Amino acid sequence: MQNVVLIVHLLLALVLIGVVLLQRSEGGGLGIGGGDGNPSAGRPPLTAMAKLTWGLAAAFIATSLTLTILAAQQSATTSVLDRLGVPTAPSAPAAPSLPAGDSLLPPSVADDTLAPPPAD
């Protein structure tokens, strides 16, 4: 199913490119082209090519959404790494547990064997 929609999507893209390139320039985009120079003229009525372009664009968007939905349904069950056969990374080591109760206080001077000797 996904391959059929993908082929239709690619054909729509190619036809849409061709139809857009075949259209005559209306000269409003960059200030160049074949416009009549009258800014109050308004938009001309839609031609058959413009209607075809809108129809192809709507079909292109519909197939894009369909492909997105199909891909999301397939990816919900497996991971990309599972399909490639790549082993998963080992889990992160567990965080050390915190001591309970009074041991959260700093050690006393008598208990601190790793501290340097006092400077007295």
Secondary structure, DSSP 4 states (H G I P E B T S, - for coil): -HHHHHHHHHHHHHHHHHHHHHSPP-S-SSS-SS--S-TTS-PPPP-HHHHHHHHHHHHHHHHHHHHHHHHHHHHTT--HHHHHTPPPPPPPPPPPPPPPGGGGSPPPTTT-SSSPPP--
